[in-house]
Amino acid sequence: MILIKLGGSIITNKEKPLSPRISTIDKISKQLKKIHEPMILVHGGGSFGHYWSVKYDMHTKPDRYSLHGVSIVKNSMIQLDKIILDLLIKNKLNPYCLPPTDFMDGNRPITKKIKEISKIAQSGLVPVSYGDALWYGAKKSYILSGDKIMSILAKILRPRLSIFVLNVDGLYSDFKTKRLVHEMDGDQVSIEDIPMDVTGGMKRKVEEATRISKMGLDVFFVNGNKPERITNAIKGKFEGTMFRGA
């Protein structure tokens, strides 16, 4: 099984609120159509959910955030998810919308439900989940990032490969010269030096990718602006940053 995360920065214009990158999503969908093994997709919020979570000061820690903010974040994620589902269908894939509430109880994964996702993927459908604002209980809510969903699913489903699709070539050891880290072994880049946004940005991706690799699973960071790199990575021809399964 292949687990793929479409980052918010590749599927939307993060600088412009509520602006999907339709052409990019379409090109990525055409590449996903070429994958002939079960896969699960997760996507971020970008200029949809991420934009509103910043505006309403909502974070990954459960707290009593604005109820109106929760509503708006959830609604915007449904809007973005619908755009992605429509483009997947246009490209003859069979997406199966899977809101995180289908497999989360507060901030705890429901193992039985996650194992069902594997069966859905093996049937030929493509489960599609996404980062979201979730109800926690005790009048609290929180932001569950798509990156966190990746490590939650990987822990239980143990995919052959986890791929984070970014709007850059991978992880840079030097942001000015754009010197690429080809293989992450934990000592080339300090996680503290990586820029962070409300749901973690690149820092959260590195943390979750490291967590997955420590489960003995390989993780790749690839550039979604060159969508053929997704299918190349699956075939073993890899360009980007690799977190080798420990």
FIGU-856821 format. One record per residue: x, y, z of N, C-alpha, C, O in turn. Coordinates in Angstrom, 1 decimal. Each point is the difference from the previous one (the first is absolute). Example, Ala and Ser with C-alpha at 12.3 -4.5 7.8 and 13.67 -1.06 7.14 Angstrom:
REM FIGU-856821
n.px_n.py_n.pz_ca.px_ca.py_ca.pz_c.px_c.py_c.pz_o.px_o.py_o.pz
13.2_-5.7_7.8_-0.9_1.2_0.0_0.9_1.2_0.0_1.0_0.0_0.7 .
-1.4_1.1_-1.4_0.9_1.1_0.0_-0.8_1.1_0.8_0.5_1.1_0.1 .
***
This chain:
REM FIGU-856821
n.px_n.py_n.pz_ca.px_ca.py_ca.pz_c.px_c.py_c.pz_o.px_o.py_o.pz
0.8_-1.2_0.0_-0.8_1.2_0.0_0.9_1.3_0.0_1.0_0.0_0.6 .
-1.5_1.0_-1.3_0.7_1.3_-0.1_-0.9_1.0_0.8_-1.2_0.1_-0.2 .
1.9_0.7_1.0_-0.7_1.1_0.8_0.6_1.3_-0.5_1.2_0.2_0.0 .
-2.1_0.6_-0.5_0.5_1.3_-0.7_-0.7_1.2_0.7_-1.2_0.1_0.1 .
2.0_0.9_0.2_-0.5_1.2_0.6_0.3_1.2_-1.0_1.1_0.2_-0.4 .
-2.2_0.4_0.0_0.1_1.2_-0.9_0.0_1.2_0.9_-1.0_0.4_0.6 .
2.2_0.3_-0.6_0.1_1.1_0.9_-0.8_1.2_-0.4_-0.3_0.2_-1.2 .
-0.2_0.6_2.2_-0.8_1.1_-0.3_0.7_1.0_-0.9_-0.7_0.7_-0.8 .
2.0_-0.6_0.8_0.7_1.0_-0.8_0.1_-0.5_-1.5_0.3_0.9_-0.8 .
-0.5_-2.1_0.5_0.0_-0.5_-1.4_-1.4_0.0_-0.6_-0.1_0.2_-1.2 .
-0.9_-0.4_2.0_-1.4_0.0_-0.6_-0.7_1.3_0.1_-1.1_0.2_-0.6 .
1.7_0.8_1.3_-0.6_1.3_0.1_1.1_1.1_-0.1_1.2_-0.3_0.1 .
-1.6_1.5_-0.4_0.9_1.2_0.0_-0.1_0.5_1.5_-0.9_0.7_0.3 .
1.9_-1.0_0.5_-0.1_0.3_1.4_0.0_1.5_0.2_-0.5_0.5_1.1 .
1.0_0.3_-2.0_0.1_1.5_0.2_-1.4_0.6_-0.3_-0.3_1.1_0.4 .
-0.6_-1.8_-1.1_-1.3_0.6_-0.4_-1.1_-0.9_0.6_-0.1_-1.2_-0.4 .
-0.7_1.8_1.3_-1.0_-0.8_0.7_-1.0_-0.7_-1.0_-0.4_0.6_-1.0 .
0.1_-1.8_1.3_-1.0_-0.8_-0.7_0.2_-0.1_-1.5_-0.9_0.1_-0.8 .
2.2_-0.4_0.5_0.4_-0.1_-1.4_0.6_-1.4_-0.3_1.2_-0.2_0.3 .
-1.9_-0.7_-0.9_0.5_-1.3_-0.3_0.9_0.0_-1.3_-0.2_0.9_-0.8 .
1.2_-1.7_0.8_0.8_-0.1_-1.2_-0.5_-1.2_-0.9_0.5_-1.1_0.0 .
-1.6_1.5_-0.7_-0.7_-1.0_-0.8_0.8_-0.8_-1.0_0.0_-1.2_0.0 .
0.9_1.9_-0.7_0.8_-0.7_-1.0_1.0_-0.9_0.6_0.2_-1.1_-0.5 .
0.4_1.5_1.6_0.9_-0.9_0.8_-0.7_-1.2_0.5_0.6_-1.2_-0.1 .
-1.7_1.3_0.7_-0.8_-1.1_0.5_-0.3_-1.0_-1.1_0.0_-1.2_0.2 .
-0.4_1.8_-1.3_-0.4_-0.8_-1.2_1.2_-0.8_-0.5_-0.1_-1.2_-0.3 .
1.3_1.8_0.2_1.2_-0.7_-0.4_0.4_-1.1_0.9_0.4_-1.1_-0.4 .
-0.5_1.4_1.7_0.3_-1.0_1.0_-1.0_-1.2_-0.1_0.4_-1.2_0.1 .
-1.7_1.5_-0.3_-1.0_-1.0_-0.1_0.3_-1.0_-1.2_-0.1_-1.2_0.1 .
0.6_1.8_-1.2_0.4_-0.8_-1.2_1.1_-1.0_0.4_0.1_-1.1_-0.5 .
0.9_1.6_1.3_1.0_-0.9_0.4_-0.5_-1.1_1.0_0.4_-1.2_-0.1 .
-1.3_1.6_1.0_-0.5_-1.0_1.0_-0.8_-1.1_-0.8_0.0_-1.1_0.5 .
-0.6_1.4_-1.6_-0.7_-1.0_-0.8_0.9_-1.1_-0.5_-0.4_-1.1_-0.2 .
1.7_1.4_0.1_1.0_-1.0_-0.4_0.5_-1.0_1.1_0.7_-0.9_-0.3 .
-1.2_1.2_1.5_0.4_-0.9_1.1_-0.9_-1.2_0.1_-1.2_0.2_0.1 .
1.8_-1.4_-0.2_-0.8_-1.2_-0.1_0.1_-0.8_1.3_0.2_-1.2_-0.1 .
-0.2_1.8_1.3_-0.1_-0.7_1.2_-0.9_0.9_1.0_-0.1_1.2_-0.3 .
-0.4_-1.8_1.3_-0.9_0.7_0.9_0.7_1.3_0.5_1.2_0.0_0.4 .
-1.9_1.1_-0.4_0.5_1.2_0.6_-1.0_0.8_0.8_-1.2_-0.1_-0.2 .
1.7_0.9_1.1_-0.8_0.9_0.9_0.5_1.4_-0.2_1.2_0.2_0.1 .
-2.1_0.7_-0.3_0.4_1.4_-0.1_-0.4_0.8_1.2_-1.0_-0.2_0.6 .
1.9_1.1_-0.2_-0.3_1.0_1.1_0.4_1.4_-0.6_1.0_0.1_-0.7 .
-1.8_0.9_1.0_0.4_1.3_-0.5_-0.1_1.1_1.1_-0.7_-0.2_1.0 .
1.6_1.2_-1.1_0.0_1.1_0.9_-1.1_1.0_-0.3_-0.8_-0.1_-0.8 .
0.9_1.3_1.6_-1.0_1.0_-0.1_0.4_1.2_-0.9_-0.8_0.7_-0.6 .
2.2_-0.5_0.6_0.4_1.1_-0.8_-0.7_1.3_0.2_-0.2_0.4_1.1 .
-0.2_0.3_-2.2_-0.6_1.3_0.1_-1.5_-0.1_0.4_-0.7_1.0_-0.1 .
0.2_-2.2_0.3_-1.3_-0.2_0.5_0.0_-0.2_1.5_0.0_1.0_0.8 .
0.0_-2.2_-0.2_0.0_-0.2_1.4_1.1_0.7_0.8_-0.2_0.5_1.0 .
1.4_-0.6_-1.6_1.2_0.7_0.7_-0.2_1.5_0.1_0.2_0.5_1.1 .
-0.8_0.1_-2.1_-0.2_1.4_0.0_-1.0_0.4_1.1_0.3_0.9_0.8 .
-1.4_-1.7_-0.6_-0.9_0.4_1.0_0.4_-0.4_1.4_-0.3_0.7_1.0 .
1.1_-1.8_-0.9_0.5_-0.4_1.3_1.0_1.1_0.6_0.0_0.2_1.2 .
0.7_0.4_-2.1_0.9_1.2_0.4_-0.9_1.1_0.4_0.2_0.7_1.0 .
-1.2_-0.4_-1.8_-0.9_1.2_0.3_-0.7_-0.1_1.3_-0.2_1.0_0.7 .
-0.2_-2.3_-0.3_-0.7_-0.2_1.2_0.9_-0.5_1.1_-0.5_-0.4_1.1 .
1.8_0.4_-1.3_1.0_-0.3_1.0_-0.3_-1.4_0.6_0.0_-0.2_1.2 .
-0.2_-0.8_-2.1_-0.2_-1.4_0.4_1.3_-0.8_-0.2_0.7_0.3_-1.0 .
-0.5_-1.2_1.9_1.3_-0.8_0.0_-0.3_-1.5_0.2_-1.1_-0.4_0.1 .
2.2_-0.3_-0.1_-0.1_-1.5_0.1_-0.2_-0.4_1.5_-0.4_-1.1_0.2 .
0.6_2.0_0.7_-0.3_-0.3_1.4_-1.5_0.2_0.3_-0.5_1.1_-0.3 .
-0.2_-2.1_0.9_-1.4_0.2_0.3_-0.3_1.2_0.9_0.7_0.1_1.1 .
-1.6_0.7_-1.4_-0.3_1.2_0.8_-1.4_0.5_-0.4_-0.7_-0.6_-0.9 .
0.2_1.6_1.6_-1.4_0.5_-0.3_0.2_1.1_-1.0_-0.1_1.2_0.3 .
0.2_-1.6_-1.6_0.1_0.9_-1.1_-1.3_0.6_-0.4_-1.1_-0.5_0.4 .
1.1_1.5_-1.2_-1.2_0.6_-0.5_-0.9_-1.1_-0.7_0.5_-0.7_-0.9 .
-1.7_0.6_1.3_-0.9_-1.0_-0.6_-0.3_0.4_-1.5_-0.1_-0.9_-0.9 .
0.0_2.2_0.7_-0.2_0.5_-1.4_1.2_-0.4_-0.9_-0.1_-0.4_-1.1 .
1.3_0.5_1.7_1.2_-0.3_-0.6_0.1_-1.5_-0.4_0.4_-0.4_-1.1 .
-0.9_-0.5_2.0_0.0_-1.4_-0.2_-0.9_-0.3_-1.2_0.4_-0.7_-0.9 .
-1.6_1.4_0.9_-0.9_-0.2_-1.2_0.6_0.4_-1.3_-0.1_-0.7_-1.0 .
0.8_1.8_1.0_0.5_0.5_-1.2_1.2_-0.8_-0.5_0.1_-0.3_-1.2 .
0.8_-0.2_2.1_1.1_-0.8_-0.4_-0.6_-1.3_-0.6_0.5_-0.5_-1.1 .
-1.5_-0.1_1.8_-0.5_-1.3_-0.5_-0.7_0.2_-1.4_0.2_-0.8_-0.9 .
-0.9_1.9_0.7_-0.7_0.2_-1.2_1.0_0.2_-1.2_-0.2_-0.4_-1.1 .
1.3_1.2_1.4_1.0_0.2_-1.0_0.7_-1.2_-0.4_0.4_-0.2_-1.2 .
-0.2_-0.8_2.1_0.7_-1.2_-0.3_-0.9_-0.9_-0.9_0.4_-0.7_-0.8 .
-1.7_0.8_1.1_-1.0_-0.8_-0.9_0.1_0.6_-1.4_-0.1_-0.8_-1.0 .
0.1_2.1_0.9_0.1_0.7_-1.3_1.3_-0.5_-0.8_-0.1_-0.4_-1.1 .
1.2_0.4_1.8_1.3_-0.4_-0.6_-0.1_-1.5_-0.4_0.5_-0.4_-1.1 .
-1.0_-0.4_2.0_0.0_-1.4_-0.2_-0.9_-0.3_-1.2_0.3_-0.9_-0.8 .
-1.4_1.6_0.6_-0.9_-0.2_-1.1_0.7_0.3_-1.3_-0.2_-0.7_-1.0 .
1.0_1.8_0.9_0.8_0.3_-1.2_0.9_-1.1_-0.3_0.1_-0.4_-1.2 .
0.6_-0.2_2.2_1.0_-1.1_-0.3_-0.8_-1.2_-0.4_0.4_-0.7_-1.0 .
-1.5_0.3_1.6_-0.8_-1.2_-0.3_-0.5_0.2_-1.5_0.1_-1.0_-0.7 .
-0.6_2.1_0.3_-0.5_0.2_-1.3_1.1_-0.2_-1.1_-0.2_-0.6_-1.0 .
1.5_1.1_1.3_1.1_-0.1_-0.9_0.4_-1.5_-0.1_0.5_-0.5_-1.0 .
-0.5_-0.2_2.1_0.3_-1.4_0.0_-1.0_-0.8_-0.8_0.4_-0.9_-0.8 .
-1.6_1.2_1.0_-1.1_-0.7_-0.8_0.2_0.3_-1.5_-0.2_-0.8_-0.9 .
0.5_2.1_0.6_0.2_0.4_-1.4_1.1_-0.8_-0.7_-0.1_-0.3_-1.2 .
1.1_-0.1_2.0_1.1_-0.8_-0.5_-0.2_-1.5_0.2_1.0_-0.7_0.1 .
-2.2_0.3_0.1_-0.4_-1.4_0.0_0.5_-0.8_1.2_0.2_-1.2_0.0 .
0.1_1.9_1.1_0.3_-0.6_1.3_-1.3_-0.2_0.7_-1.1_0.6_-0.4 .
1.1_-1.4_1.5_-1.2_-0.2_0.8_0.2_0.4_1.4_0.1_-0.8_0.9 .
-0.2_2.2_-0.6_0.3_0.5_1.3_-1.2_-0.4_1.0_-1.1_0.0_-0.4 .
1.5_-0.2_1.6_-1.0_-0.3_1.1_0.3_1.0_1.1_0.9_-0.2_0.8 .
-1.8_1.2_-0.7_0.2_1.0_1.0_0.0_-0.5_1.4_-0.9_-0.8_0.4 .
1.9_1.1_0.4_0.1_-0.6_1.3_0.4_1.1_1.0_1.2_0.2_0.3 .
-2.2_0.6_0.3_0.4_1.0_1.0_0.6_-0.7_1.2_-0.3_-1.1_0.3 .
1.3_1.8_0.3_0.7_-0.6_1.1_-0.9_-0.4_1.2_0.3_-0.8_0.8 .
-1.5_1.4_-0.7_-1.0_-0.4_1.0_-0.4_-1.5_-0.2_-0.5_-0.6_1.0 .
0.7_0.1_-2.2_-0.3_-1.4_-0.2_0.9_-1.0_0.7_-0.3_-1.2_0.2 .
1.5_1.7_0.2_1.0_-0.9_0.6_0.6_0.6_1.3_1.0_-0.6_0.5 .
-1.5_1.7_-0.1_0.6_0.7_1.2_-1.1_0.1_1.1_-1.1_0.3_-0.3 .
1.5_-0.5_1.5_-0.9_0.2_1.2_0.7_1.1_0.9_0.9_-0.3_0.7 .
-1.4_1.5_-0.8_0.8_1.1_0.6_1.3_0.1_-0.7_0.1_0.2_-1.2 .
1.0_-0.4_1.9_1.4_0.0_-0.7_0.6_-1.4_0.1_1.2_-0.2_-0.1 .
-2.1_-0.8_0.2_0.5_-1.4_0.1_-0.5_-0.8_-1.3_-1.2_0.1_-0.3 .
2.2_-0.8_-0.4_-0.4_-0.7_-1.1_-0.9_-1.2_0.4_0.2_-0.6_1.0 .
-1.1_0.2_-1.9_-0.9_-1.2_0.2_0.6_-1.1_-0.9_-0.2_0.0_-1.2 .
1.0_-0.9_1.8_0.8_-1.0_-0.7_-0.9_-0.8_-1.0_0.4_-0.2_-1.1 .
-1.6_-0.3_1.6_-0.9_-0.8_-0.8_-0.4_0.8_-1.3_0.0_-0.6_-1.1 .
-0.3_1.9_1.2_-0.4_0.8_-1.1_1.2_0.2_-1.0_-0.2_0.0_-1.2 .
1.4_0.2_1.7_1.1_0.2_-0.8_0.4_-1.3_-0.8_0.4_0.1_-1.2 .
-0.6_-1.2_1.8_0.2_-1.3_-0.7_-1.0_-0.2_-1.1_0.3_-0.6_-1.1 .
-1.5_1.2_1.2_-1.0_0.0_-1.0_0.4_0.8_-1.2_-0.3_-0.3_-1.2 .
1.1_1.4_1.4_0.5_0.8_-1.1_0.8_-0.8_-0.9_0.0_0.2_-1.2 .
0.8_-1.1_1.7_0.9_-0.9_-0.8_-0.9_-0.9_-0.9_0.3_-0.1_-1.2 .
-1.4_-0.4_1.7_-0.9_-0.8_-0.8_-0.6_0.8_-1.1_-0.2_-0.5_-1.1 .
-0.2_1.8_1.4_-0.6_0.9_-1.0_1.0_0.2_-1.1_-0.3_-0.1_-1.2 .
1.6_0.3_1.5_1.0_0.3_-1.0_0.3_-1.3_-0.8_0.2_0.1_-1.2 .
-0.2_-1.3_1.8_0.2_-1.2_-0.7_-1.1_-0.4_-0.9_0.2_-0.8_-0.9 .
-1.4_1.4_1.1_-1.1_-0.2_-0.9_0.1_0.7_-1.3_-0.7_-0.3_-1.0 .
1.6_1.3_0.9_0.1_0.8_-1.2_-0.4_1.4_0.1_0.2_0.8_-0.8 .
-0.9_-0.5_1.9_-0.4_1.4_0.4_1.3_0.7_0.5_0.9_-0.7_0.5 .
-0.9_2.0_-0.5_1.2_0.7_0.5_-0.5_0.9_1.2_-0.6_1.1_-0.2 .
0.8_-1.6_1.4_-0.4_0.9_1.2_0.7_1.3_0.0_1.2_0.1_-0.3 .
-2.0_1.0_0.5_0.6_1.3_0.0_-0.4_0.7_1.3_-1.1_0.3_0.2 .
2.1_0.0_0.6_-0.2_0.7_1.3_0.7_1.3_0.0_0.7_0.3_-1.0 .
-0.8_0.5_2.1_0.5_1.3_0.0_0.2_0.6_1.4_-0.7_-0.5_0.9 .
1.6_1.4_-0.8_0.1_0.8_1.3_-1.3_0.7_0.3_-0.7_0.4_-1.0 .
0.4_-0.2_2.3_-1.4_0.5_0.3_0.0_0.6_1.4_0.9_-0.3_0.8 .
-1.9_1.0_-0.5_-0.3_0.5_1.4_-0.9_-1.1_0.6_-1.1_-0.3_-0.6 .
1.5_-0.3_1.7_-0.8_-1.1_0.6_-0.4_0.3_1.4_0.6_0.7_0.7 .
-1.8_-1.2_-0.4_-0.6_0.1_1.3_0.9_-0.9_1.0_0.2_-1.2_-0.4 .
0.1_1.7_1.5_0.9_-0.7_1.0_-0.9_-0.5_1.2_0.3_-1.1_0.5 .
-1.3_1.9_-0.2_-0.8_-0.3_1.3_0.3_1.1_1.0_0.9_0.8_-0.2 .
-1.8_-0.7_1.2_0.1_1.0_1.0_0.1_1.4_-0.6_0.7_0.9_0.4 .
-1.6_-0.7_-1.5_0.0_1.3_-0.7_1.3_0.4_-0.7_0.2_1.2_-0.3 .
0.7_-2.1_0.2_1.2_0.3_-0.7_0.1_-0.6_-1.4_-0.7_-1.0_-0.3 .
1.5_1.6_-0.5_0.3_-0.5_-1.4_1.5_0.1_-0.3_0.7_0.6_0.9 .
-0.3_-1.1_-2.0_1.4_0.1_-0.3_0.2_-0.2_-1.5_-0.9_-0.5_-0.7 .
2.1_0.9_0.2_0.3_-0.2_-1.5_0.8_-1.3_-0.1_1.0_-0.2_0.6 .
-1.6_-0.8_-1.3_0.8_-1.2_-0.4_0.6_0.2_-1.3_-0.7_0.1_-1.0 .
2.0_0.0_0.9_0.7_0.2_-1.3_0.0_-1.2_-0.8_0.0_-1.1_0.5 .
0.1_1.3_-1.8_0.1_-1.1_-1.0_1.3_-0.8_0.3_0.1_-1.2_-0.2 .
1.0_1.9_0.6_1.3_-0.6_0.3_-0.2_-1.0_1.1_0.6_-1.1_0.0 .
-1.3_1.5_1.1_-0.3_-0.9_1.1_-0.8_-1.2_-0.4_0.2_-1.1_0.5 .
-1.2_1.3_-1.4_-0.8_-1.1_-0.5_0.9_-1.0_-0.7_-0.2_-1.2_0.1 .
1.3_1.7_-0.8_0.9_-1.0_-0.7_0.6_-0.9_1.0_0.1_-1.2_-0.2 .
0.4_1.7_1.3_0.7_-0.9_1.0_-1.0_-0.9_0.7_0.3_-1.1_0.4 .
-1.5_1.6_-0.2_-1.1_-0.8_0.7_-0.3_-1.2_-0.9_-0.1_-1.2_0.5 .
-0.1_1.4_-1.8_-0.3_-1.0_-1.0_1.1_-1.0_-0.1_-0.1_-1.2_-0.1 .
1.4_1.8_0.0_1.1_-0.8_-0.3_0.3_-1.0_1.2_0.4_-1.2_-0.3 .
-0.6_1.6_1.5_0.2_-0.8_1.1_-0.8_-1.3_0.0_0.4_-1.1_0.3 .
-1.7_1.2_-0.7_-0.9_-1.1_0.0_0.0_-0.8_-1.3_-0.1_-1.2_0.0 .
0.2_1.9_-1.1_-0.1_-0.6_-1.3_1.4_-0.4_-0.6_0.0_-0.9_-0.9 .
1.0_1.4_1.3_1.4_-0.3_-0.4_0.1_-0.1_-1.5_0.2_-1.0_-0.6 .
-0.3_2.2_-0.1_0.1_0.0_-1.5_1.4_-0.3_-0.5_0.9_0.1_0.8 .
-0.9_-0.6_-2.0_1.3_-0.3_-0.6_0.8_1.3_-0.1_1.3_0.0_0.0 .
-2.0_1.1_-0.3_0.7_1.3_-0.2_-0.9_1.1_0.4_-1.2_0.0_-0.2 .
1.7_1.1_0.9_-0.7_1.2_0.3_0.6_1.1_-0.8_1.2_0.2_0.1 .
-2.0_0.6_-0.8_0.5_1.1_-0.8_-0.6_1.3_0.4_-1.3_0.1_0.0 .
2.1_0.9_0.3_-0.5_1.3_0.3_0.3_0.9_-1.3_1.1_0.1_-0.4 .
-2.2_0.3_-0.2_0.1_0.8_-1.3_0.1_1.5_0.4_-1.0_0.5_0.6 .
2.1_0.2_-0.9_0.2_1.3_0.4_0.1_1.0_-1.2_-0.2_-0.5_-1.1 .
0.4_1.8_1.4_0.2_0.9_-1.1_1.5_0.4_-0.2_0.3_1.0_-0.7 .
0.5_-1.8_1.3_1.5_0.1_-0.1_0.6_-1.4_-0.3_-0.8_-1.0_0.2 .
2.0_0.9_-0.5_0.6_-1.3_-0.4_0.2_-0.9_1.2_0.1_-1.2_-0.2 .
-0.1_1.7_1.4_0.1_-0.8_1.2_0.4_0.8_1.2_-0.4_1.2_0.1 .
1.3_-1.7_0.7_0.4_0.7_1.2_1.4_0.6_-0.3_0.9_-0.7_-0.4 .
-0.8_2.0_0.6_1.3_0.7_-0.2_0.8_0.1_1.3_-0.5_0.4_1.0 .
1.8_-0.7_-1.1_0.9_0.3_1.1_0.4_1.4_0.1_0.4_0.5_1.0 .
-0.5_0.2_-2.2_0.3_1.5_0.0_-1.1_0.6_-0.9_-0.1_-0.3_-1.2 .
-0.7_1.1_1.8_-1.2_0.6_-0.7_0.4_1.0_-1.1_-0.6_0.2_-1.0 .
1.8_0.5_1.2_0.5_1.0_-0.9_0.5_-0.6_-1.3_-0.4_0.4_-1.1 .
1.2_-1.4_1.3_0.6_-0.7_-1.2_-0.9_-1.1_-0.5_0.3_-0.6_-1.1 .
-1.3_0.2_1.9_-0.9_-1.1_-0.4_0.8_-1.3_-0.2_-0.3_-0.7_-0.9 .
1.2_0.5_1.9_0.7_-1.3_-0.1_-0.9_-1.1_0.6_-0.4_0.1_1.2 .
0.2_-1.1_-2.0_-1.0_-1.0_0.3_0.6_-1.1_0.9_1.1_-0.4_-0.2 .
-1.9_0.0_1.2_0.4_-1.2_0.8_-0.6_-1.2_-0.7_-1.2_-0.1_-0.1 .
2.1_-0.7_-0.5_-0.5_-1.2_-0.8_-0.5_-1.1_0.9_-0.9_-0.7_-0.3 .
1.6_0.5_1.5_-0.4_-1.0_0.9_0.1_0.6_1.4_1.1_0.4_0.4 .
-2.2_-0.5_0.4_-0.1_0.6_1.3_0.5_-1.0_1.0_-0.7_-1.1_0.2 .
1.8_1.3_0.5_0.4_-0.9_1.1_0.0_0.6_1.4_0.5_-0.5_0.9 .
-1.2_1.7_-0.9_-0.2_0.6_1.3_1.1_1.0_0.4_-0.2_0.7_1.0 .
1.3_-0.6_-1.7_1.1_0.9_0.5_0.3_1.1_-1.1_0.8_0.9_0.4 .
-1.3_-0.9_-1.6_0.3_1.0_-0.9_-0.8_1.3_0.3_0.5_1.1_-0.2 .
-1.7_-1.2_0.7_-0.8_1.1_0.2_-0.6_0.0_1.4_-0.5_-1.0_0.5 .
0.5_2.1_0.2_-0.6_0.1_1.3_-1.4_0.4_-0.2_-0.4_1.0_-0.6 .
-0.6_-1.8_1.2_-1.4_0.2_-0.2_-0.3_1.4_0.6_-0.9_0.7_-0.6 .
1.6_-0.2_1.6_-0.3_1.3_0.5_0.3_1.2_-1.0_-0.6_1.0_0.1 .
1.5_-1.3_-1.1_0.3_1.0_-1.0_-1.0_0.1_-1.1_0.1_0.9_-0.8 .
-1.1_-1.8_0.8_-0.9_-0.1_-1.1_-1.2_1.0_0.2_-0.5_-0.1_1.1 .
0.1_0.9_-2.0_-1.1_1.0_0.2_-1.3_-0.8_0.3_-0.2_-1.1_-0.4 .
-0.7_1.8_1.2_-1.2_-0.7_0.4_-1.2_0.9_-0.2_0.1_1.2_0.2 .
-1.2_-1.8_-0.5_-1.3_0.8_0.0_-1.0_-0.7_1.0_0.4_-0.8_0.7 .
-1.6_1.2_-0.8_-1.0_-0.4_1.1_-0.2_-1.5_0.1_-0.1_-0.5_1.1 .
0.2_-0.2_-2.3_-0.1_-1.5_0.1_1.3_-0.7_-0.1_0.1_-1.2_-0.2 .
1.0_2.0_0.3_1.3_-0.6_0.0_0.9_0.3_-1.2_1.2_0.0_0.1 .
-1.9_0.2_-1.3_0.8_0.2_-1.2_1.0_-1.1_-0.2_-0.3_-1.1_0.2 .
1.5_1.5_-0.7_1.0_-1.0_-0.3_0.5_-0.7_1.3_0.3_-1.2_0.0 .
-0.3_1.9_1.1_0.5_-0.5_1.2_-0.9_-1.2_0.4_0.5_-1.1_0.4 .
-1.8_1.2_-0.5_-0.9_-1.1_0.4_0.1_-1.1_-1.0_0.0_-1.2_0.4 .
0.2_1.5_-1.7_0.3_-1.1_-1.0_1.2_-0.8_0.4_0.0_-1.3_-0.1 .
1.1_2.0_0.4_1.2_-0.7_0.4_-0.2_-0.9_1.3_0.5_-1.1_0.0 .
-1.2_1.7_0.9_-0.3_-0.8_1.3_-0.8_-1.2_-0.3_0.4_-1.1_0.5 .
-1.4_1.2_-1.3_-0.9_-1.1_-0.3_0.7_-1.1_-0.9_-0.1_-1.2_0.2 .
0.9_1.7_-1.1_0.7_-0.8_-0.9_1.1_-0.8_0.8_0.2_-1.2_-0.3 .
0.4_1.9_1.2_1.0_-0.7_0.9_-0.7_-1.1_0.8_0.5_-1.1_0.2 .
-1.7_1.5_0.3_-0.7_-1.0_0.8_-0.4_-1.2_-0.8_0.2_-1.2_0.5 .
-0.6_1.4_-1.7_-0.4_-1.2_-0.9_1.3_-0.8_-0.3_-0.1_-1.2_0.0 .
1.2_1.9_-0.3_1.2_-0.8_-0.3_0.5_-0.8_1.2_0.6_-1.1_-0.2 .
-0.8_1.6_1.4_0.4_-0.8_1.2_-0.9_-1.2_0.2_0.3_-0.9_0.8 .
-1.4_0.8_-1.6_-0.8_-1.2_0.1_0.5_-1.1_-1.0_-0.5_-1.1_-0.2 .
1.7_1.5_-0.5_0.6_-0.9_-1.0_-0.6_0.1_-1.3_0.1_-0.8_-0.9 .
-0.8_2.0_0.6_-0.6_0.3_-1.3_0.7_1.1_-0.7_0.3_1.0_0.6 .
-0.2_-1.2_-1.9_0.7_1.1_-0.9_-1.0_1.1_-0.2_-1.2_-0.2_-0.3 .
1.7_1.4_0.3_-0.8_1.2_-0.3_0.8_0.9_-1.0_1.2_0.2_0.1 .
-1.9_0.3_-1.1_0.6_0.9_-1.0_-0.7_1.4_0.0_-1.2_0.1_0.2 .
2.0_0.9_-0.4_-0.5_1.4_-0.2_0.3_0.2_-1.5_1.1_-0.1_-0.5 .
-2.2_0.4_-0.3_0.2_0.3_-1.4_-0.7_1.3_-0.4_-0.9_0.5_0.7 .
1.3_0.0_-1.9_-0.5_1.3_-0.5_-1.2_-0.3_-0.8_0.1_-0.6_-1.1 .
-1.3_1.1_1.5_-1.2_-0.2_-0.7_-0.1_0.8_-1.3_-0.9_-0.2_-0.8 .
1.8_1.2_0.6_0.0_0.8_-1.2_0.6_-0.8_-1.1_-0.1_0.3_-1.2 .
0.7_-1.5_1.6_0.6_-0.9_-1.0_-0.7_-1.4_0.4_0.6_-0.9_0.5 .
-1.9_0.8_-0.8_-0.8_-1.1_0.5_0.4_-1.4_-0.4_-0.3_-1.0_0.7 .
1.1_0.9_-1.8_0.5_-1.3_-0.4_1.0_-0.6_1.1_0.2_-1.2_0.0 .
0.3_2.1_0.9_0.9_-0.4_1.1_-0.8_-0.9_1.0_0.6_-0.8_0.7 .
-1.9_0.9_-0.7_-0.8_-0.8_0.9_0.0_-1.4_-0.5_0.4_-1.0_0.8 .
-0.7_0.8_-2.0_0.0_-1.4_-0.6_1.4_-0.5_-0.1_0.2_-1.3_0.1 .
0.8_2.1_-0.4_1.4_-0.4_0.0_0.4_-0.6_1.3_0.7_-1.0_0.1 .
-1.1_1.7_1.0_0.4_-0.4_1.3_-0.5_-1.4_0.3_0.6_-0.9_0.6 .
-1.9_0.7_-1.0_-0.6_-1.3_0.2_0.7_-1.2_-0.8_0.0_-1.1_0.5 .
0.6_1.5_-1.6_0.7_-1.0_-0.8_1.5_-0.1_0.5_0.7_-0.9_-0.5 .
-0.3_1.7_1.5_1.3_-0.1_0.5_1.0_1.0_-0.6_1.2_0.0_0.3 .
-1.7_0.8_-1.3_0.9_1.1_-0.6_-0.4_1.3_0.8_-0.9_0.6_-0.4 .
1.8_-0.3_1.3_-0.4_1.0_1.0_0.8_1.3_-0.1_1.2_0.0_-0.1 .
-2.0_1.2_0.1_0.7_1.3_0.0_-0.7_0.8_1.1_-1.2_0.3_-0.1 .
2.0_0.1_1.1_-0.6_0.7_1.1_0.8_-0.3_1.3_1.2_-0.2_0.0 .
-1.9_0.2_1.1_0.6_-0.4_1.3_-0.6_-1.3_0.5_-1.3_-0.1_0.0 .
2.1_-0.8_0.4_-0.4_-1.3_0.5_0.2_-0.1_1.5_1.1_0.3_0.5 .
-2.1_-0.8_0.2_0.2_-0.3_1.4_-0.1_-1.6_0.1_-1.0_-0.6_-0.2 .
2.2_0.0_0.3_0.1_-1.4_-0.1_-0.6_-0.7_1.2_0.4_0.4_1.2 .
-1.2_-1.4_-1.4_-0.6_-0.7_1.2_1.1_-0.6_0.9_0.8_-0.8_-0.5 .
-0.8_1.1_1.8_1.0_-0.4_0.9_-0.2_-1.5_0.4_0.8_-0.6_0.7 .
***
